[in-house]
Amino acid sequence: MIDEAVQHLLDGFVTSVRQVAAVEAIWLHGSLALGDYQLGRSDLDLVAVVSSPVPDAVADVHRRLMRESPLAGKLHCSYMRADQLTDASIQHVTFAQERYFDRPVTPVTRRELALSNLSLFGPPPSSLLPATTDAELTDFIRQDLQEFWLPAVARRTNWYADIWVDLSFVTIARAHVTLTTGELITKRAALDVLPSLDAPAGVVADIARRRYGSPGRPSPFWRHRRAVLARQFVRTAIPRVLT
């Protein structure tokens, strides 16, 4: 069941964005669609299908909602042109982290959309979005690990940030399961997988507290120690996951 404040935000977004853009459908994916949403911590991940270029007024919709609701800062939406749904490599206009940028709707996101098949407006993903093959999904996951996460180990300063630690560990665990079984799992389930990959227990507990408990404020010593442990894990775990 969706929290009342979240539902109110989603309803307001759908109504407002349809007034300024040629929206054909709005789909839900990510934590909320997969049943792992944490109020005030998780992002609200959306995809909007549009029939014409996204007008500047869409950004005004996002910013107005952020002024009205603290939850709206985590409402992220990629705007896919209806005539560009087939190619997963195309970069689509996205509003997230309080700004515009371009990014693809990846095979992982496409598979999530297919699994949940949730539409806030218009036809569901199964009606418009081409199916993602298992080969497309695994090829993307392997490329992401090899070309993004493994090289990222060289950039030491990144690993002092919570988001790098959290996302890398969860991504590796989810990748392991998908490459092994073909299934997509939630972030909560990924934490249960990490011990089997020899992830440092203290870092896994730290991630769990931040997402599901009371995170507290880490000491400078622990932040440094966590960065070292996280880089070591990512460096050694990715080759094993890819084997």
BAVO-129515 format. One record per residue (C-alpha): residue number from 1; x, y, z; residue in three letters. Coordinates in steps of 0.2 Angstrom, whole numbers, plus 5000, padded with zeros to 4 digits. Example, Ala and Ser with C-alpha at 12.3 -4.5 7.8 and 13.67 -1.06 7.14 Angstrom:
residues 2
+-----+------+------+------+--------+
: num :    u :    v :    w : residu :
+-----+------+------+------+--------+
:   1 : 5062 : 4978 : 5039 :    ALA :
:   2 : 5068 : 4995 : 5036 :    SER :
+-----+------+------+------+--------+
//
This chain:
residues 243
+-----+------+------+------+--------+
: num :    u :    v :    w : residu :
+-----+------+------+------+--------+
:   1 : 5000 : 5000 : 5000 :    MET :
:   2 : 5007 : 5017 : 4995 :    ILE :
:   3 : 5009 : 5030 : 5009 :    ASP :
:   4 : 4996 : 5044 : 5008 :    GLU :
:   5 : 5009 : 5058 : 5005 :    ALA :
:   6 : 5017 : 5048 : 4992 :    VAL :
:   7 : 5001 : 5045 : 4983 :    GLN :
:   8 : 4996 : 5063 : 4984 :    HIS :
:   9 : 5013 : 5068 : 4976 :    LEU :
:  10 : 5012 : 5056 : 4962 :    LEU :
:  11 : 4994 : 5061 : 4958 :    ASP :
:  12 : 4999 : 5079 : 4958 :    GLY :
:  13 : 5014 : 5076 : 4947 :    PHE :
:  14 : 5003 : 5066 : 4934 :    VAL :
:  15 : 4990 : 5080 : 4934 :    THR :
:  16 : 5003 : 5094 : 4932 :    SER :
:  17 : 5015 : 5087 : 4920 :    VAL :
:  18 : 5001 : 5082 : 4908 :    ARG :
:  19 : 4996 : 5100 : 4908 :    GLN :
:  20 : 5012 : 5106 : 4900 :    VAL :
:  21 : 5019 : 5091 : 4890 :    ALA :
:  22 : 5012 : 5079 : 4877 :    ALA :
:  23 : 5012 : 5064 : 4889 :    VAL :
:  24 : 5006 : 5047 : 4883 :    GLU :
:  25 : 5010 : 5036 : 4898 :    ALA :
:  26 : 5018 : 5038 : 4915 :    ILE :
:  27 : 5026 : 5022 : 4923 :    TRP :
:  28 : 5033 : 5017 : 4940 :    LEU :
:  29 : 5048 : 5007 : 4943 :    HIS :
:  30 : 5062 : 5006 : 4956 :    GLY :
:  31 : 5059 : 5003 : 4975 :    SER :
:  32 : 5041 : 5008 : 4976 :    LEU :
:  33 : 5036 : 4997 : 4961 :    ALA :
:  34 : 5046 : 4982 : 4968 :    LEU :
:  35 : 5039 : 4984 : 4986 :    GLY :
:  36 : 5055 : 4990 : 4994 :    ASP :
:  37 : 5051 : 5009 : 4996 :    TYR :
:  38 : 5057 : 5018 : 5012 :    GLN :
:  39 : 5048 : 5034 : 5015 :    LEU :
:  40 : 5059 : 5049 : 5014 :    GLY :
:  41 : 5075 : 5038 : 5009 :    ARG :
:  42 : 5070 : 5030 : 4993 :    SER :
:  43 : 5069 : 5038 : 4976 :    ASP :
:  44 : 5052 : 5039 : 4967 :    LEU :
:  45 : 5057 : 5033 : 4950 :    ASP :
:  46 : 5046 : 5036 : 4935 :    LEU :
:  47 : 5047 : 5035 : 4916 :    VAL :
:  48 : 5035 : 5047 : 4906 :    ALA :
:  49 : 5032 : 5043 : 4887 :    VAL :
:  50 : 5030 : 5059 : 4877 :    VAL :
:  51 : 5025 : 5062 : 4859 :    SER :
:  52 : 5035 : 5078 : 4857 :    SER :
:  53 : 5050 : 5086 : 4864 :    PRO :
:  54 : 5050 : 5090 : 4883 :    VAL :
:  55 : 5046 : 5109 : 4886 :    PRO :
:  56 : 5055 : 5119 : 4899 :    ASP :
:  57 : 5039 : 5120 : 4909 :    ALA :
:  58 : 5042 : 5102 : 4914 :    VAL :
:  59 : 5056 : 5108 : 4925 :    ALA :
:  60 : 5045 : 5121 : 4933 :    ASP :
:  61 : 5033 : 5107 : 4938 :    VAL :
:  62 : 5046 : 5098 : 4947 :    HIS :
:  63 : 5053 : 5113 : 4956 :    ARG :
:  64 : 5035 : 5118 : 4961 :    ARG :
:  65 : 5032 : 5101 : 4968 :    LEU :
:  66 : 5049 : 5102 : 4978 :    MET :
:  67 : 5043 : 5118 : 4986 :    ARG :
:  68 : 5027 : 5110 : 4991 :    GLU :
:  69 : 5033 : 5093 : 4997 :    SER :
:  70 : 5050 : 5087 : 5004 :    PRO :
:  71 : 5047 : 5070 : 4995 :    LEU :
:  72 : 5047 : 5078 : 4978 :    ALA :
:  73 : 5066 : 5081 : 4979 :    GLY :
:  74 : 5067 : 5062 : 4976 :    LYS :
:  75 : 5055 : 5061 : 4962 :    LEU :
:  76 : 5065 : 5057 : 4947 :    HIS :
:  77 : 5058 : 5055 : 4929 :    CYS :
:  78 : 5065 : 5051 : 4912 :    SER :
:  79 : 5055 : 5057 : 4897 :    TYR :
:  80 : 5056 : 5044 : 4883 :    MET :
:  81 : 5050 : 5049 : 4866 :    ARG :
:  82 : 5036 : 5037 : 4860 :    ALA :
:  83 : 5046 : 5035 : 4843 :    ASP :
:  84 : 5062 : 5030 : 4853 :    GLN :
:  85 : 5057 : 5016 : 4864 :    LEU :
:  86 : 5065 : 5002 : 4855 :    THR :
:  87 : 5084 : 5007 : 4857 :    ASP :
:  88 : 5090 : 5005 : 4875 :    ALA :
:  89 : 5106 : 5016 : 4871 :    SER :
:  90 : 5097 : 5032 : 4867 :    ILE :
:  91 : 5099 : 5046 : 4880 :    GLN :
:  92 : 5083 : 5053 : 4886 :    HIS :
:  93 : 5079 : 5069 : 4895 :    VAL :
:  94 : 5079 : 5066 : 4914 :    THR :
:  95 : 5075 : 5077 : 4928 :    PHE :
:  96 : 5083 : 5071 : 4944 :    ALA :
:  97 : 5094 : 5078 : 4958 :    GLN :
:  98 : 5085 : 5094 : 4955 :    GLU :
:  99 : 5092 : 5096 : 4938 :    ARG :
: 100 : 5090 : 5091 : 4919 :    TYR :
: 101 : 5103 : 5079 : 4911 :    PHE :
: 102 : 5102 : 5065 : 4898 :    ASP :
: 103 : 5103 : 5046 : 4902 :    ARG :
: 104 : 5097 : 5030 : 4895 :    PRO :
: 105 : 5083 : 5020 : 4901 :    VAL :
: 106 : 5093 : 5004 : 4904 :    THR :
: 107 : 5089 : 4986 : 4901 :    PRO :
: 108 : 5088 : 4984 : 4920 :    VAL :
: 109 : 5075 : 4998 : 4921 :    THR :
: 110 : 5066 : 4991 : 4906 :    ARG :
: 111 : 5065 : 4974 : 4914 :    ARG :
: 112 : 5059 : 4982 : 4931 :    GLU :
: 113 : 5045 : 4991 : 4921 :    LEU :
: 114 : 5040 : 4974 : 4913 :    ALA :
: 115 : 5040 : 4965 : 4930 :    LEU :
: 116 : 5029 : 4978 : 4939 :    SER :
: 117 : 5020 : 4984 : 4923 :    ASN :
: 118 : 5013 : 4998 : 4934 :    LEU :
: 119 : 5005 : 5014 : 4925 :    SER :
: 120 : 5000 : 5030 : 4934 :    LEU :
: 121 : 4993 : 5036 : 4918 :    PHE :
: 122 : 4990 : 5028 : 4901 :    GLY :
: 123 : 4994 : 5011 : 4894 :    PRO :
: 124 : 5006 : 5000 : 4904 :    PRO :
: 125 : 5024 : 4996 : 4899 :    PRO :
: 126 : 5019 : 4979 : 4892 :    SER :
: 127 : 5008 : 4989 : 4879 :    SER :
: 128 : 5022 : 5000 : 4872 :    LEU :
: 129 : 5039 : 4995 : 4878 :    LEU :
: 130 : 5048 : 4981 : 4868 :    PRO :
: 131 : 5053 : 4966 : 4879 :    ALA :
: 132 : 5071 : 4966 : 4886 :    THR :
: 133 : 5080 : 4949 : 4882 :    THR :
: 134 : 5090 : 4940 : 4894 :    ASP :
: 135 : 5105 : 4943 : 4883 :    ALA :
: 136 : 5102 : 4962 : 4883 :    GLU :
: 137 : 5100 : 4962 : 4902 :    LEU :
: 138 : 5116 : 4952 : 4906 :    THR :
: 139 : 5126 : 4961 : 4893 :    ASP :
: 140 : 5122 : 4977 : 4901 :    PHE :
: 141 : 5125 : 4971 : 4919 :    ILE :
: 142 : 5142 : 4965 : 4914 :    ARG :
: 143 : 5147 : 4981 : 4905 :    GLN :
: 144 : 5141 : 4991 : 4919 :    ASP :
: 145 : 5152 : 4982 : 4931 :    LEU :
: 146 : 5167 : 4981 : 4920 :    GLN :
: 147 : 5167 : 4999 : 4913 :    GLU :
: 148 : 5159 : 5009 : 4927 :    PHE :
: 149 : 5161 : 5001 : 4944 :    TRP :
: 150 : 5178 : 4993 : 4942 :    LEU :
: 151 : 5187 : 5008 : 4936 :    PRO :
: 152 : 5178 : 5019 : 4949 :    ALA :
: 153 : 5189 : 5010 : 4962 :    VAL :
: 154 : 5204 : 5021 : 4957 :    ALA :
: 155 : 5195 : 5037 : 4962 :    ARG :
: 156 : 5198 : 5036 : 4981 :    ARG :
: 157 : 5188 : 5052 : 4986 :    THR :
: 158 : 5172 : 5045 : 4980 :    ASN :
: 159 : 5172 : 5031 : 4992 :    TRP :
: 160 : 5170 : 5043 : 5007 :    TYR :
: 161 : 5152 : 5047 : 5001 :    ALA :
: 162 : 5137 : 5036 : 5007 :    ASP :
: 163 : 5130 : 5035 : 4990 :    ILE :
: 164 : 5145 : 5026 : 4982 :    TRP :
: 165 : 5147 : 5014 : 4996 :    VAL :
: 166 : 5128 : 5010 : 4996 :    ASP :
: 167 : 5125 : 5009 : 4978 :    LEU :
: 168 : 5141 : 4999 : 4974 :    SER :
: 169 : 5137 : 4985 : 4986 :    PHE :
: 170 : 5119 : 4984 : 4982 :    VAL :
: 171 : 5123 : 4984 : 4963 :    THR :
: 172 : 5136 : 4970 : 4965 :    ILE :
: 173 : 5124 : 4959 : 4975 :    ALA :
: 174 : 5110 : 4962 : 4963 :    ARG :
: 175 : 5121 : 4959 : 4948 :    ALA :
: 176 : 5127 : 4942 : 4955 :    HIS :
: 177 : 5109 : 4936 : 4957 :    VAL :
: 178 : 5104 : 4941 : 4940 :    THR :
: 179 : 5119 : 4934 : 4931 :    LEU :
: 180 : 5117 : 4918 : 4941 :    THR :
: 181 : 5098 : 4915 : 4941 :    THR :
: 182 : 5091 : 4928 : 4929 :    GLY :
: 183 : 5080 : 4936 : 4942 :    GLU :
: 184 : 5080 : 4954 : 4948 :    LEU :
: 185 : 5080 : 4957 : 4967 :    ILE :
: 186 : 5076 : 4972 : 4978 :    THR :
: 187 : 5089 : 4982 : 4988 :    LYS :
: 188 : 5084 : 4974 : 5004 :    ARG :
: 189 : 5086 : 4956 : 4997 :    ALA :
: 190 : 5103 : 4962 : 4990 :    ALA :
: 191 : 5109 : 4965 : 5008 :    LEU :
: 192 : 5105 : 4947 : 5012 :    ASP :
: 193 : 5116 : 4941 : 4998 :    VAL :
: 194 : 5131 : 4951 : 5002 :    LEU :
: 195 : 5138 : 4940 : 5016 :    PRO :
: 196 : 5139 : 4926 : 5003 :    SER :
: 197 : 5150 : 4937 : 4992 :    LEU :
: 198 : 5162 : 4940 : 5007 :    ASP :
: 199 : 5157 : 4958 : 5009 :    ALA :
: 200 : 5163 : 4966 : 5025 :    PRO :
: 201 : 5150 : 4964 : 5038 :    ALA :
: 202 : 5152 : 4981 : 5046 :    GLY :
: 203 : 5149 : 4990 : 5030 :    VAL :
: 204 : 5134 : 4979 : 5026 :    VAL :
: 205 : 5127 : 4984 : 5043 :    ALA :
: 206 : 5131 : 5002 : 5040 :    ASP :
: 207 : 5121 : 5002 : 5024 :    ILE :
: 208 : 5106 : 4993 : 5032 :    ALA :
: 209 : 5106 : 5006 : 5046 :    ARG :
: 210 : 5106 : 5020 : 5033 :    ARG :
: 211 : 5091 : 5013 : 5023 :    ARG :
: 212 : 5081 : 5003 : 5036 :    TYR :
: 213 : 5086 : 5010 : 5053 :    GLY :
: 214 : 5094 : 5024 : 5062 :    SER :
: 215 : 5110 : 5029 : 5053 :    PRO :
: 216 : 5118 : 5041 : 5066 :    GLY :
: 217 : 5133 : 5051 : 5061 :    ARG :
: 218 : 5149 : 5041 : 5057 :    PRO :
: 219 : 5165 : 5046 : 5065 :    SER :
: 220 : 5180 : 5051 : 5053 :    PRO :
: 221 : 5189 : 5035 : 5057 :    PHE :
: 222 : 5174 : 5024 : 5052 :    TRP :
: 223 : 5171 : 5034 : 5036 :    ARG :
: 224 : 5189 : 5032 : 5031 :    HIS :
: 225 : 5189 : 5013 : 5036 :    ARG :
: 226 : 5173 : 5011 : 5027 :    ARG :
: 227 : 5180 : 5019 : 5011 :    ALA :
: 228 : 5195 : 5007 : 5012 :    VAL :
: 229 : 5184 : 4992 : 5015 :    LEU :
: 230 : 5172 : 4996 : 5001 :    ALA :
: 231 : 5186 : 4999 : 4988 :    ARG :
: 232 : 5194 : 4982 : 4992 :    GLN :
: 233 : 5177 : 4973 : 4991 :    PHE :
: 234 : 5172 : 4981 : 4974 :    VAL :
: 235 : 5190 : 4978 : 4967 :    ARG :
: 236 : 5189 : 4959 : 4972 :    THR :
: 237 : 5170 : 4955 : 4971 :    ALA :
: 238 : 5167 : 4961 : 4953 :    ILE :
: 239 : 5179 : 4949 : 4944 :    PRO :
: 240 : 5172 : 4935 : 4954 :    ARG :
: 241 : 5154 : 4940 : 4950 :    VAL :
: 242 : 5159 : 4941 : 4932 :    LEU :
: 243 : 5166 : 4924 : 4931 :    THR :
+-----+------+------+------+--------+
//
